Amino acid sequence: MSAEPVADFGLIGLAVMGQNLILNINDHGFTVCAFNRTVSKVNDFLQNEAKGTNIVGAQSVEEFV
């Protein structure tokens, strides 16, 4: 099951520091995949702070990896 990666970098954890790291890495030209154990936080982050960016979200650890 070898799929092409959709992100250059992945980060787990969408508290304040995680969100800022993801946004900063994305601002420097990398596509970032975000995951949080509370999946609703991923959706909220993508619809608000990360709107209009190249940040992608994962809904499960399997999808993240």
All heavy atoms as TSV, in Angstrom:
chain	resi	resn	atom	element	x	y	z
A	1	MET	N	N	0.835	-1.174	0.000
A	1	MET	CA	C	0.000	0.000	0.000
A	1	MET	C	C	0.883	1.242	0.000
A	1	MET	O	O	1.023	1.943	0.978
A	1	MET	CB	C	-0.899	-0.061	1.238
A	1	MET	CG	C	-1.819	1.102	1.380
A	1	MET	SD	S	-3.030	0.816	2.669
A	1	MET	CE	C	-2.136	1.363	4.100
A	2	SER	N	N	1.510	1.540	-1.096
A	2	SER	CA	C	2.415	2.679	-1.213
A	2	SER	C	C	1.726	3.801	-1.977
A	2	SER	O	O	1.569	3.734	-3.187
A	2	SER	CB	C	3.689	2.238	-1.938
A	2	SER	OG	O	4.502	3.341	-2.166
A	3	ALA	N	N	1.320	4.818	-1.250
A	3	ALA	CA	C	0.657	5.962	-1.877
A	3	ALA	C	C	1.623	7.132	-1.936
A	3	ALA	O	O	2.523	7.252	-1.118
A	3	ALA	CB	C	-0.587	6.341	-1.079
A	4	GLU	N	N	1.435	7.982	-2.907
A	4	GLU	CA	C	2.243	9.191	-3.017
A	4	GLU	C	C	1.918	10.130	-1.866
A	4	GLU	O	O	0.748	10.345	-1.554
A	4	GLU	CB	C	1.949	9.892	-4.337
A	4	GLU	CG	C	2.638	9.286	-5.524
A	4	GLU	CD	C	4.145	9.417	-5.463
A	4	GLU	OE1	O	4.653	10.511	-5.180
A	4	GLU	OE2	O	4.814	8.399	-5.677
A	5	PRO	N	N	2.905	10.686	-1.226
A	5	PRO	CA	C	2.626	11.625	-0.142
A	5	PRO	C	C	1.995	12.912	-0.675
A	5	PRO	O	O	2.319	13.358	-1.766
A	5	PRO	CB	C	3.999	11.906	0.467
A	5	PRO	CG	C	4.990	11.501	-0.568
A	5	PRO	CD	C	4.331	10.469	-1.433
A	6	VAL	N	N	1.095	13.482	0.106
A	6	VAL	CA	C	0.446	14.722	-0.296
A	6	VAL	C	C	1.025	15.920	0.443
A	6	VAL	O	O	0.683	17.051	0.140
A	6	VAL	CB	C	-1.082	14.670	-0.078
A	6	VAL	CG1	C	-1.715	13.621	-0.970
A	6	VAL	CG2	C	-1.412	14.415	1.377
A	7	ALA	N	N	1.905	15.662	1.429
A	7	ALA	CA	C	2.491	16.752	2.209
A	7	ALA	C	C	3.996	16.552	2.338
A	7	ALA	O	O	4.498	15.442	2.267
A	7	ALA	CB	C	1.854	16.812	3.589
A	8	ASP	N	N	4.702	17.663	2.526
A	8	ASP	CA	C	6.143	17.617	2.746
A	8	ASP	C	C	6.475	17.356	4.208
A	8	ASP	O	O	7.553	16.852	4.532
A	8	ASP	CB	C	6.779	18.967	2.364
A	8	ASP	CG	C	6.526	19.334	0.920
A	8	ASP	OD1	O	6.783	18.473	0.049
A	8	ASP	OD2	O	6.064	20.452	0.663
A	9	PHE	N	N	5.556	17.698	5.083
A	9	PHE	CA	C	5.813	17.679	6.518
A	9	PHE	C	C	4.504	17.372	7.228
A	9	PHE	O	O	3.443	17.796	6.795
A	9	PHE	CB	C	6.322	19.074	6.920
A	9	PHE	CG	C	6.824	19.180	8.321
A	9	PHE	CD1	C	8.129	18.897	8.626
A	9	PHE	CD2	C	5.977	19.581	9.345
A	9	PHE	CE1	C	8.603	19.002	9.917
A	9	PHE	CE2	C	6.437	19.696	10.634
A	9	PHE	CZ	C	7.756	19.403	10.930
A	10	GLY	N	N	4.572	16.654	8.326
A	10	GLY	CA	C	3.380	16.362	9.111
A	10	GLY	C	C	3.597	16.727	10.565
A	10	GLY	O	O	4.704	16.592	11.088
A	11	LEU	N	N	2.551	17.210	11.212
A	11	LEU	CA	C	2.650	17.582	12.620
A	11	LEU	C	C	1.400	17.129	13.355
A	11	LEU	O	O	0.287	17.324	12.880
A	11	LEU	CB	C	2.812	19.096	12.751
A	11	LEU	CG	C	3.243	19.560	14.134
A	11	LEU	CD1	C	4.379	20.564	14.003
A	11	LEU	CD2	C	2.096	20.158	14.884
A	12	ILE	N	N	1.611	16.518	14.509
A	12	ILE	CA	C	0.507	16.069	15.354
A	12	ILE	C	C	0.372	17.047	16.506
A	12	ILE	O	O	1.348	17.318	17.210
A	12	ILE	CB	C	0.758	14.645	15.881
A	12	ILE	CG1	C	0.843	13.657	14.731
A	12	ILE	CG2	C	-0.335	14.241	16.876
A	12	ILE	CD1	C	1.243	12.255	15.136
A	13	GLY	N	N	-0.830	17.559	16.694
A	13	GLY	CA	C	-1.107	18.442	17.819
A	13	GLY	C	C	-1.471	19.839	17.362
A	13	GLY	O	O	-0.648	20.537	16.780
A	14	LEU	N	N	-2.708	20.235	17.605
A	14	LEU	CA	C	-3.185	21.532	17.141
A	14	LEU	C	C	-3.485	22.493	18.286
A	14	LEU	O	O	-4.417	23.289	18.201
A	14	LEU	CB	C	-4.425	21.354	16.260
A	14	LEU	CG	C	-4.135	20.770	14.885
A	14	LEU	CD1	C	-5.430	20.507	14.133
A	14	LEU	CD2	C	-3.233	21.693	14.094
A	15	ALA	N	N	-2.681	22.425	19.328
A	15	ALA	CA	C	-2.776	23.464	20.355
A	15	ALA	C	C	-2.098	24.718	19.775
A	15	ALA	O	O	-1.713	24.744	18.606
A	15	ALA	CB	C	-2.119	23.001	21.643
A	16	VAL	N	N	-1.901	25.730	20.576
A	16	VAL	CA	C	-1.366	27.000	20.075
A	16	VAL	C	C	-0.026	26.814	19.372
A	16	VAL	O	O	0.185	27.304	18.256
A	16	VAL	CB	C	-1.248	28.024	21.229
A	16	VAL	CG1	C	-0.561	29.294	20.754
A	16	VAL	CG2	C	-2.618	28.340	21.789
A	17	MET	N	N	0.905	26.099	19.994
A	17	MET	CA	C	2.232	25.929	19.393
A	17	MET	C	C	2.155	25.121	18.099
A	17	MET	O	O	2.813	25.469	17.116
A	17	MET	CB	C	3.194	25.261	20.371
A	17	MET	CG	C	4.623	25.229	19.854
A	17	MET	SD	S	5.864	24.790	21.088
A	17	MET	CE	C	5.403	23.133	21.493
A	18	GLY	N	N	1.358	24.058	18.083
A	18	GLY	CA	C	1.231	23.247	16.875
A	18	GLY	C	C	0.656	24.030	15.709
A	18	GLY	O	O	1.148	23.945	14.579
A	19	GLN	N	N	-0.377	24.809	15.974
A	19	GLN	CA	C	-0.974	25.617	14.906
A	19	GLN	C	C	0.028	26.626	14.363
A	19	GLN	O	O	0.144	26.789	13.148
A	19	GLN	CB	C	-2.212	26.354	15.426
A	19	GLN	CG	C	-3.389	25.465	15.664
A	19	GLN	CD	C	-4.634	26.238	16.057
A	19	GLN	OE1	O	-4.745	27.437	15.817
A	19	GLN	NE2	N	-5.581	25.554	16.671
A	20	ASN	N	N	0.750	27.294	15.250
A	20	ASN	CA	C	1.725	28.287	14.796
A	20	ASN	C	C	2.872	27.655	14.018
A	20	ASN	O	O	3.336	28.217	13.022
A	20	ASN	CB	C	2.252	29.098	15.981
A	20	ASN	CG	C	1.227	30.088	16.485
A	20	ASN	OD1	O	0.458	30.624	15.716
A	20	ASN	ND2	N	1.220	30.318	17.780
A	21	LEU	N	N	3.341	26.484	14.442
A	21	LEU	CA	C	4.390	25.782	13.697
A	21	LEU	C	C	3.915	25.425	12.290
A	21	LEU	O	O	4.628	25.620	11.301
A	21	LEU	CB	C	4.833	24.521	14.427
A	21	LEU	CG	C	5.788	24.708	15.583
A	21	LEU	CD1	C	5.895	23.424	16.396
A	21	LEU	CD2	C	7.153	25.116	15.071
A	22	ILE	N	N	2.703	24.883	12.207
A	22	ILE	CA	C	2.147	24.490	10.909
A	22	ILE	C	C	2.017	25.704	9.989
A	22	ILE	O	O	2.411	25.658	8.819
A	22	ILE	CB	C	0.786	23.791	11.095
A	22	ILE	CG1	C	0.995	22.417	11.733
A	22	ILE	CG2	C	0.049	23.667	9.770
A	22	ILE	CD1	C	-0.291	21.737	12.163
A	23	LEU	N	N	1.484	26.798	10.507
A	23	LEU	CA	C	1.314	28.000	9.687
A	23	LEU	C	C	2.661	28.567	9.251
A	23	LEU	O	O	2.826	28.996	8.103
A	23	LEU	CB	C	0.514	29.048	10.457
A	23	LEU	CG	C	-0.959	28.695	10.699
A	23	LEU	CD1	C	-1.581	29.657	11.700
A	23	LEU	CD2	C	-1.740	28.670	9.398
A	24	ASN	N	N	3.643	28.545	10.141
A	24	ASN	CA	C	4.979	29.061	9.821
A	24	ASN	C	C	5.647	28.196	8.750
A	24	ASN	O	O	6.214	28.724	7.775
A	24	ASN	CB	C	5.829	29.106	11.091
A	24	ASN	CG	C	7.122	29.862	10.899
A	24	ASN	OD1	O	7.677	29.902	9.816
A	24	ASN	ND2	N	7.610	30.443	11.978
A	25	ILE	N	N	5.591	26.894	8.900
A	25	ILE	CA	C	6.201	25.986	7.916
A	25	ILE	C	C	5.525	26.169	6.559
A	25	ILE	O	O	6.183	26.221	5.523
A	25	ILE	CB	C	6.112	24.527	8.407
A	25	ILE	CG1	C	7.006	24.338	9.644
A	25	ILE	CG2	C	6.504	23.544	7.307
A	25	ILE	CD1	C	6.739	23.061	10.409
A	26	ASN	N	N	4.199	26.308	6.567
A	26	ASN	CA	C	3.466	26.525	5.325
A	26	ASN	C	C	3.846	27.857	4.690
A	26	ASN	O	O	3.981	27.947	3.466
A	26	ASN	CB	C	1.968	26.462	5.588
A	26	ASN	CG	C	1.157	26.655	4.334
A	26	ASN	OD1	O	0.604	27.713	4.100
A	26	ASN	ND2	N	1.100	25.626	3.514
A	27	ASP	N	N	4.047	28.886	5.494
A	27	ASP	CA	C	4.460	30.199	4.973
A	27	ASP	C	C	5.811	30.145	4.269
A	27	ASP	O	O	6.114	30.990	3.431
A	27	ASP	CB	C	4.542	31.231	6.094
A	27	ASP	CG	C	3.172	31.692	6.571
A	27	ASP	OD1	O	2.171	31.420	5.877
A	27	ASP	OD2	O	3.117	32.325	7.645
A	28	HIS	N	N	6.621	29.131	4.599
A	28	HIS	CA	C	7.934	28.983	3.982
A	28	HIS	C	C	7.920	28.025	2.791
A	28	HIS	O	O	8.966	27.530	2.357
A	28	HIS	CB	C	8.963	28.550	5.030
A	28	HIS	CG	C	9.338	29.674	5.952
A	28	HIS	ND1	N	8.599	29.966	7.081
A	28	HIS	CD2	C	10.315	30.584	5.882
A	28	HIS	CE1	C	9.139	31.005	7.682
A	28	HIS	NE2	N	10.183	31.412	6.969
A	29	GLY	N	N	6.723	27.755	2.261
A	29	GLY	CA	C	6.609	27.025	1.006
A	29	GLY	C	C	6.416	25.524	1.091
A	29	GLY	O	O	6.442	24.850	0.068
A	30	PHE	N	N	6.203	24.995	2.276
A	30	PHE	CA	C	6.005	23.553	2.426
A	30	PHE	C	C	4.527	23.245	2.606
A	30	PHE	O	O	3.787	24.005	3.226
A	30	PHE	CB	C	6.777	23.025	3.643
A	30	PHE	CG	C	8.261	23.152	3.505
A	30	PHE	CD1	C	8.924	24.263	4.016
A	30	PHE	CD2	C	9.010	22.185	2.849
A	30	PHE	CE1	C	10.286	24.400	3.891
A	30	PHE	CE2	C	10.372	22.316	2.719
A	30	PHE	CZ	C	11.013	23.427	3.238
A	31	THR	N	N	4.106	22.110	2.065
A	31	THR	CA	C	2.754	21.621	2.296
A	31	THR	C	C	2.790	20.794	3.572
A	31	THR	O	O	3.605	19.889	3.710
A	31	THR	CB	C	2.265	20.757	1.121
A	31	THR	OG1	O	2.324	21.544	-0.072
A	31	THR	CG2	C	0.849	20.283	1.343
A	32	VAL	N	N	1.896	21.111	4.500
A	32	VAL	CA	C	1.905	20.475	5.811
A	32	VAL	C	C	0.615	19.692	6.012
A	32	VAL	O	O	-0.470	20.144	5.639
A	32	VAL	CB	C	2.036	21.530	6.937
A	32	VAL	CG1	C	2.167	20.858	8.289
A	32	VAL	CG2	C	3.226	22.441	6.683
A	33	CYS	N	N	0.742	18.516	6.638
A	33	CYS	CA	C	-0.411	17.716	7.023
A	33	CYS	C	C	-0.589	17.860	8.533
A	33	CYS	O	O	0.352	17.660	9.298
A	33	CYS	CB	C	-0.205	16.254	6.653
A	33	CYS	SG	S	-1.646	15.227	7.065
A	34	ALA	N	N	-1.789	18.210	8.952
A	34	ALA	CA	C	-2.099	18.411	10.363
A	34	ALA	C	C	-2.972	17.275	10.878
A	34	ALA	O	O	-3.904	16.839	10.204
A	34	ALA	CB	C	-2.835	19.738	10.547
A	35	PHE	N	N	-2.659	16.814	12.091
A	35	PHE	CA	C	-3.483	15.794	12.744
A	35	PHE	C	C	-3.613	16.133	14.213
A	35	PHE	O	O	-2.693	16.661	14.830
A	35	PHE	CB	C	-2.880	14.393	12.591
A	35	PHE	CG	C	-3.656	13.342	13.342
A	35	PHE	CD1	C	-4.891	12.919	12.882
A	35	PHE	CD2	C	-3.164	12.807	14.518
A	35	PHE	CE1	C	-5.622	11.970	13.580
A	35	PHE	CE2	C	-3.884	11.856	15.220
A	35	PHE	CZ	C	-5.116	11.432	14.749
A	36	ASN	N	N	-4.767	15.844	14.769
A	36	ASN	CA	C	-5.022	16.005	16.188
A	36	ASN	C	C	-5.906	14.844	16.626
A	36	ASN	O	O	-6.757	14.398	15.860
A	36	ASN	CB	C	-5.732	17.335	16.451
A	36	ASN	CG	C	-5.650	17.744	17.893
A	36	ASN	OD1	O	-4.614	18.211	18.353
A	36	ASN	ND2	N	-6.741	17.578	18.633
A	37	ARG	N	N	-5.700	14.352	17.836
A	37	ARG	CA	C	-6.515	13.205	18.278
A	37	ARG	C	C	-7.986	13.570	18.383
A	37	ARG	O	O	-8.852	12.714	18.242
A	37	ARG	CB	C	-5.988	12.619	19.571
A	37	ARG	CG	C	-6.112	13.525	20.745
A	37	ARG	CD	C	-5.550	12.910	21.995
A	37	ARG	NE	N	-5.577	13.914	23.035
A	37	ARG	CZ	C	-5.489	13.663	24.301
A	37	ARG	NH1	N	-5.335	12.431	24.703
A	37	ARG	NH2	N	-5.525	14.627	25.173
A	38	THR	N	N	-8.299	14.852	18.620
A	38	THR	CA	C	-9.674	15.330	18.539
A	38	THR	C	C	-9.877	15.850	17.122
A	38	THR	O	O	-9.453	16.953	16.783
A	38	THR	CB	C	-9.928	16.461	19.566
A	38	THR	OG1	O	-9.541	16.016	20.850
A	38	THR	CG2	C	-11.379	16.888	19.556
A	39	VAL	N	N	-10.492	15.022	16.295
A	39	VAL	CA	C	-10.574	15.296	14.854
A	39	VAL	C	C	-11.316	16.591	14.549
A	39	VAL	O	O	-10.988	17.287	13.589
A	39	VAL	CB	C	-11.220	14.099	14.124
A	39	VAL	CG1	C	-11.355	14.369	12.635
A	39	VAL	CG2	C	-10.391	12.842	14.358
A	40	SER	N	N	-12.264	16.968	15.379
A	40	SER	CA	C	-12.998	18.209	15.125
A	40	SER	C	C	-12.071	19.423	15.140
A	40	SER	O	O	-12.326	20.412	14.445
A	40	SER	CB	C	-14.121	18.393	16.144
A	40	SER	OG	O	-13.598	18.494	17.458
A	41	LYS	N	N	-10.971	19.364	15.889
A	41	LYS	CA	C	-10.002	20.463	15.906
A	41	LYS	C	C	-9.306	20.598	14.558
A	41	LYS	O	O	-8.960	21.703	14.143
A	41	LYS	CB	C	-8.960	20.265	17.004
A	41	LYS	CG	C	-9.495	20.560	18.378
A	41	LYS	CD	C	-8.365	20.668	19.362
A	41	LYS	CE	C	-8.899	21.139	20.695
A	41	LYS	NZ	N	-7.848	21.645	21.555
A	42	VAL	N	N	-9.079	19.482	13.869
A	42	VAL	CA	C	-8.478	19.524	12.534
A	42	VAL	C	C	-9.415	20.271	11.586
A	42	VAL	O	O	-8.995	21.183	10.878
A	42	VAL	CB	C	-8.189	18.100	11.996
A	42	VAL	CG1	C	-7.668	18.156	10.567
A	42	VAL	CG2	C	-7.221	17.359	12.891
A	43	ASN	N	N	-10.683	19.907	11.604
A	43	ASN	CA	C	-11.659	20.549	10.721
A	43	ASN	C	C	-11.797	22.036	11.044
A	43	ASN	O	O	-11.835	22.872	10.136
A	43	ASN	CB	C	-13.009	19.849	10.830
A	43	ASN	CG	C	-12.934	18.401	10.379
A	43	ASN	OD1	O	-12.139	18.052	9.509
A	43	ASN	ND2	N	-13.741	17.551	10.968
A	44	ASP	N	N	-11.860	22.385	12.323
A	44	ASP	CA	C	-11.962	23.797	12.720
A	44	ASP	C	C	-10.744	24.584	12.258
A	44	ASP	O	O	-10.861	25.699	11.750
A	44	ASP	CB	C	-12.105	23.922	14.244
A	44	ASP	CG	C	-13.427	23.386	14.756
A	44	ASP	OD1	O	-14.368	23.208	13.951
A	44	ASP	OD2	O	-13.524	23.141	15.980
A	45	PHE	N	N	-9.552	24.013	12.438
A	45	PHE	CA	C	-8.305	24.671	12.034
A	45	PHE	C	C	-8.278	24.907	10.527
A	45	PHE	O	O	-7.935	25.987	10.062
A	45	PHE	CB	C	-7.118	23.816	12.472
A	45	PHE	CG	C	-5.776	24.344	12.057
A	45	PHE	CD1	C	-5.298	25.544	12.540
A	45	PHE	CD2	C	-4.971	23.610	11.192
A	45	PHE	CE1	C	-4.042	26.030	12.169
A	45	PHE	CE2	C	-3.720	24.079	10.813
A	45	PHE	CZ	C	-3.261	25.293	11.300
A	46	LEU	N	N	-8.675	23.896	9.747
A	46	LEU	CA	C	-8.663	24.021	8.291
A	46	LEU	C	C	-9.678	25.054	7.801
A	46	LEU	O	O	-9.440	25.736	6.801
A	46	LEU	CB	C	-8.927	22.668	7.633
A	46	LEU	CG	C	-7.846	21.603	7.822
A	46	LEU	CD1	C	-8.303	20.275	7.228
A	46	LEU	CD2	C	-6.532	22.048	7.225
A	47	GLN	N	N	-10.794	25.193	8.491
A	47	GLN	CA	C	-11.833	26.129	8.068
A	47	GLN	C	C	-11.586	27.550	8.554
A	47	GLN	O	O	-12.203	28.488	8.037
A	47	GLN	CB	C	-13.197	25.652	8.560
A	47	GLN	CG	C	-13.652	24.385	7.898
A	47	GLN	CD	C	-14.911	23.809	8.534
A	47	GLN	OE1	O	-15.461	24.388	9.466
A	47	GLN	NE2	N	-15.357	22.666	8.038
A	48	ASN	N	N	-10.696	27.715	9.519
A	48	ASN	CA	C	-10.458	29.049	10.082
A	48	ASN	C	C	-9.023	29.507	9.842
A	48	ASN	O	O	-8.742	30.136	8.835
A	48	ASN	CB	C	-10.814	29.068	11.569
A	48	ASN	CG	C	-12.294	28.843	11.794
A	48	ASN	OD1	O	-13.101	29.622	11.342
A	48	ASN	ND2	N	-12.639	27.755	12.465
A	49	GLU	N	N	-8.126	29.212	10.752
A	49	GLU	CA	C	-6.751	29.709	10.669
A	49	GLU	C	C	-6.025	29.290	9.392
A	49	GLU	O	O	-5.221	30.046	8.855
A	49	GLU	CB	C	-5.930	29.249	11.890
A	49	GLU	CG	C	-6.381	29.816	13.205
A	49	GLU	CD	C	-7.497	29.035	13.865
A	49	GLU	OE1	O	-7.971	28.038	13.291
A	49	GLU	OE2	O	-7.913	29.442	14.961
A	50	ALA	N	N	-6.282	28.084	8.905
A	50	ALA	CA	C	-5.553	27.556	7.746
A	50	ALA	C	C	-6.301	27.749	6.428
A	50	ALA	O	O	-5.853	27.257	5.388
A	50	ALA	CB	C	-5.250	26.072	7.962
A	51	LYS	N	N	-7.389	28.471	6.449
A	51	LYS	CA	C	-8.176	28.672	5.228
A	51	LYS	C	C	-7.341	29.397	4.174
A	51	LYS	O	O	-6.656	30.375	4.463
A	51	LYS	CB	C	-9.426	29.482	5.546
A	51	LYS	CG	C	-10.405	29.528	4.415
A	51	LYS	CD	C	-11.706	30.147	4.850
A	51	LYS	CE	C	-12.741	29.961	3.763
A	51	LYS	NZ	N	-14.051	30.360	4.224
A	52	GLY	N	N	-7.345	28.890	2.959
A	52	GLY	CA	C	-6.613	29.510	1.857
A	52	GLY	C	C	-5.136	29.151	1.804
A	52	GLY	O	O	-4.375	29.780	1.086
A	53	THR	N	N	-4.727	28.123	2.545
A	53	THR	CA	C	-3.325	27.692	2.553
A	53	THR	C	C	-3.200	26.318	1.888
A	53	THR	O	O	-4.194	25.732	1.465
A	53	THR	CB	C	-2.780	27.591	3.995
A	53	THR	OG1	O	-3.471	26.532	4.680
A	53	THR	CG2	C	-2.955	28.893	4.752
A	54	ASN	N	N	-1.965	25.795	1.843
A	54	ASN	CA	C	-1.721	24.452	1.308
A	54	ASN	C	C	-1.722	23.397	2.408
A	54	ASN	O	O	-1.216	22.295	2.205
A	54	ASN	CB	C	-0.360	24.414	0.592
A	54	ASN	CG	C	-0.377	25.222	-0.674
A	54	ASN	OD1	O	-1.405	25.345	-1.331
A	54	ASN	ND2	N	0.753	25.783	-1.025
A	55	ILE	N	N	-2.274	23.718	3.555
A	55	ILE	CA	C	-2.306	22.782	4.677
A	55	ILE	C	C	-3.421	21.777	4.445
A	55	ILE	O	O	-4.530	22.135	4.069
A	55	ILE	CB	C	-2.522	23.542	6.000
A	55	ILE	CG1	C	-1.351	24.500	6.240
A	55	ILE	CG2	C	-2.674	22.575	7.162
A	55	ILE	CD1	C	-1.574	25.497	7.359
A	56	VAL	N	N	-3.103	20.501	4.660
A	56	VAL	CA	C	-4.093	19.432	4.539
A	56	VAL	C	C	-4.300	18.804	5.908
A	56	VAL	O	O	-3.435	18.865	6.769
A	56	VAL	CB	C	-3.665	18.354	3.506
A	56	VAL	CG1	C	-3.600	18.926	2.117
A	56	VAL	CG2	C	-2.331	17.741	3.879
A	57	GLY	N	N	-5.444	18.207	6.092
A	57	GLY	CA	C	-5.758	17.585	7.364
A	57	GLY	C	C	-5.922	16.090	7.240
A	57	GLY	O	O	-6.357	15.588	6.202
A	58	ALA	N	N	-5.566	15.373	8.299
A	58	ALA	CA	C	-5.758	13.933	8.352
A	58	ALA	C	C	-6.814	13.635	9.407
A	58	ALA	O	O	-6.817	14.221	10.485
A	58	ALA	CB	C	-4.441	13.236	8.709
A	59	GLN	N	N	-7.696	12.716	9.091
A	59	GLN	CA	C	-8.794	12.358	9.994
A	59	GLN	C	C	-8.456	11.164	10.877
A	59	GLN	O	O	-9.208	10.856	11.794
A	59	GLN	CB	C	-10.057	12.069	9.178
A	59	GLN	CG	C	-10.472	13.219	8.283
A	59	GLN	CD	C	-10.895	14.447	9.069
A	59	GLN	OE1	O	-11.677	14.358	10.001
A	59	GLN	NE2	N	-10.371	15.597	8.696
A	60	SER	N	N	-7.349	10.484	10.594
A	60	SER	CA	C	-6.924	9.330	11.397
A	60	SER	C	C	-5.407	9.211	11.332
A	60	SER	O	O	-4.768	9.800	10.441
A	60	SER	CB	C	-7.554	8.034	10.862
A	60	SER	OG	O	-7.027	7.737	9.578
A	61	VAL	N	N	-4.833	8.453	12.247
A	61	VAL	CA	C	-3.382	8.252	12.238
A	61	VAL	C	C	-2.976	7.522	10.970
A	61	VAL	O	O	-1.951	7.847	10.356
A	61	VAL	CB	C	-2.936	7.455	13.485
A	61	VAL	CG1	C	-1.474	7.095	13.400
A	61	VAL	CG2	C	-3.214	8.253	14.745
A	62	GLU	N	N	-3.784	6.573	10.532
A	62	GLU	CA	C	-3.484	5.828	9.307
A	62	GLU	C	C	-3.437	6.758	8.102
A	62	GLU	O	O	-2.567	6.624	7.238
A	62	GLU	CB	C	-4.534	4.724	9.078
A	62	GLU	CG	C	-4.492	3.609	10.099
A	62	GLU	CD	C	-5.200	3.947	11.417
A	62	GLU	OE1	O	-5.931	4.962	11.493
A	62	GLU	OE2	O	-5.000	3.212	12.389
A	63	GLU	N	N	-4.355	7.684	8.040
A	63	GLU	CA	C	-4.369	8.660	6.938
A	63	GLU	C	C	-3.175	9.618	7.047
A	63	GLU	O	O	-2.610	10.025	6.042
A	63	GLU	CB	C	-5.673	9.451	6.985
A	63	GLU	CG	C	-5.880	10.391	5.830
A	63	GLU	CD	C	-7.193	11.156	5.926
A	63	GLU	OE1	O	-8.074	10.777	6.710
A	63	GLU	OE2	O	-7.318	12.156	5.204
A	64	PHE	N	N	-2.808	9.954	8.277
A	64	PHE	CA	C	-1.687	10.866	8.520
A	64	PHE	C	C	-0.372	10.257	8.053
A	64	PHE	O	O	0.439	10.915	7.411
A	64	PHE	CB	C	-1.607	11.196	10.014
A	64	PHE	CG	C	-0.474	12.086	10.398
A	64	PHE	CD1	C	-0.525	13.451	10.123
A	64	PHE	CD2	C	0.636	11.586	11.044
A	64	PHE	CE1	C	0.529	14.278	10.486
A	64	PHE	CE2	C	1.679	12.403	11.413
A	64	PHE	CZ	C	1.621	13.762	11.135
A	65	VAL	N	N	-0.173	8.981	8.343
A	65	VAL	CA	C	1.075	8.297	7.978
A	65	VAL	C	C	1.043	7.981	6.513
A	65	VAL	O	O	1.932	8.122	5.771
A	65	VAL	CB	C	1.262	7.010	8.793
A	65	VAL	CG1	C	2.488	6.246	8.354
A	65	VAL	CG2	C	1.338	7.332	10.267
